[in-house]
């Protein structure tokens, strides 16, 4: 499977494991109020491979959804290595979990739900 990552008005097709690692790393950076530049392997609409350079972390909106038309990106060696590098970089900054704001939108963290990883969402 693959996920479409939406970033700055563009869409990038990325393997599931890589997309999940990217989102986890971005969430950890956000909690530290910092950003990083990462290179992520991806597929273009024509099927060719490429690398996208993204700034992720605090105040950098990033969204992901399952590829709607079933276009899969194999979890090839390049994708597996990218996912592992992102996981390692996330581990280097520590585990702080992800905190979702309270649903009433008042901006407070009172009653917020804490997630230890994106798998808990």
C-alpha positions as CSV (number, residue, x, y, z in Angstrom):
1,X,0.0,0.0,0.0
2,X,0.9,3.6,-0.4
3,X,-0.1,6.9,1.0
4,X,-0.5,10.3,-0.6
5,X,1.3,12.9,1.4
6,X,0.0,16.4,0.9
7,X,2.4,19.2,1.5
8,X,2.4,22.9,0.3
9,X,-0.3,22.2,-2.3
10,X,1.5,19.2,-3.9
11,X,0.9,15.5,-3.5
12,X,3.5,12.8,-3.2
13,X,3.0,9.0,-3.3
14,X,5.0,7.3,-0.6
15,X,5.1,3.8,0.8
16,X,3.1,3.3,4.0
17,X,6.0,2.6,6.3
18,X,7.8,5.7,5.0
19,X,4.8,7.9,5.3
20,X,4.0,6.7,8.8
21,X,7.7,7.3,9.9
22,X,7.6,10.7,8.3
23,X,4.4,11.7,10.2
24,X,5.8,10.3,13.5
25,X,9.0,12.3,13.1
26,X,7.1,15.4,12.2
27,X,5.0,15.1,15.3
28,X,8.0,14.7,17.5
29,X,9.7,17.7,15.9
30,X,6.5,19.7,16.5
31,X,6.5,18.9,20.2
32,X,10.1,20.2,20.3
33,X,9.0,23.4,18.4
34,X,11.7,22.7,15.7
35,X,11.9,21.7,12.1
36,X,14.1,19.5,10.0
37,X,14.8,19.0,6.3
38,X,14.3,15.4,5.1
39,X,14.6,13.7,1.7
40,X,11.9,11.1,1.0
41,X,11.7,8.7,-1.9
42,X,8.5,8.9,-3.8
43,X,6.6,7.9,-7.0
44,X,5.5,10.5,-9.6
45,X,2.2,10.3,-11.4
46,X,3.9,8.8,-14.4
47,X,5.3,5.9,-12.2
48,X,8.9,7.1,-12.2
49,X,10.8,7.4,-8.9
50,X,12.0,10.6,-7.4
51,X,13.0,12.2,-4.1
52,X,11.2,15.0,-2.5
53,X,12.8,17.3,0.0
54,X,10.5,18.5,2.8
55,X,10.7,20.8,5.8
56,X,8.8,19.0,8.5
57,X,8.0,19.8,12.2
58,X,6.5,22.8,14.0
59,X,4.0,24.9,12.0
60,X,4.6,22.7,8.9
61,X,1.2,21.2,7.8
62,X,1.5,17.7,6.5
63,X,-1.4,15.4,5.7
64,X,-1.6,11.8,4.6
65,X,-4.3,9.5,3.2
66,X,-4.4,6.0,1.7
67,X,-3.8,6.1,-2.1
68,X,-7.3,6.5,-3.5
69,X,-6.9,4.6,-6.7
70,X,-4.8,1.7,-5.4
71,X,-1.6,2.9,-6.9
72,X,0.8,1.0,-4.7
73,X,4.4,1.8,-4.0
74,X,6.4,-1.3,-3.2
75,X,8.2,-1.3,0.1
76,X,11.5,-1.7,-1.8
77,X,14.9,-1.3,-0.3
78,X,15.0,2.4,-0.9
79,X,11.6,2.9,0.9
80,X,12.6,0.6,3.8
81,X,15.9,2.5,4.3
82,X,14.1,5.9,4.2
83,X,11.5,4.7,6.8
84,X,14.3,3.4,9.0
85,X,16.3,6.7,8.8
86,X,13.2,8.7,9.7
87,X,12.5,6.4,12.7
88,X,16.1,6.7,13.8
89,X,16.0,10.5,13.6
90,X,12.7,10.5,15.5
91,X,14.3,8.3,18.2
92,X,17.2,10.7,18.4
93,X,15.0,13.5,19.6
94,X,13.2,11.4,22.2
95,X,9.8,10.1,22.8
96,X,7.3,12.7,23.9
97,X,4.1,11.3,22.4
98,X,1.6,13.3,20.5
99,X,-1.1,15.4,22.2
100,X,-4.3,16.2,20.4
101,X,-6.0,19.5,21.4
102,X,-9.3,19.3,23.2
103,X,-12.2,19.0,20.7
104,X,-13.9,22.2,21.9
105,X,-11.1,24.1,20.1
106,X,-10.4,26.5,22.9
107,X,-6.6,25.9,22.5
108,X,-6.2,24.5,26.0
109,X,-4.6,21.2,26.7
110,X,-7.0,20.5,29.6
111,X,-8.8,17.3,28.8
112,X,-6.5,16.7,25.8
113,X,-5.9,13.1,24.6
114,X,-2.3,11.9,24.6
115,X,-1.1,9.4,22.0
116,X,2.2,7.6,22.4
117,X,2.4,7.0,18.6
118,X,0.4,7.6,15.5
119,X,-0.7,3.9,15.7
120,X,-2.8,5.0,18.8
121,X,-4.8,7.5,16.8
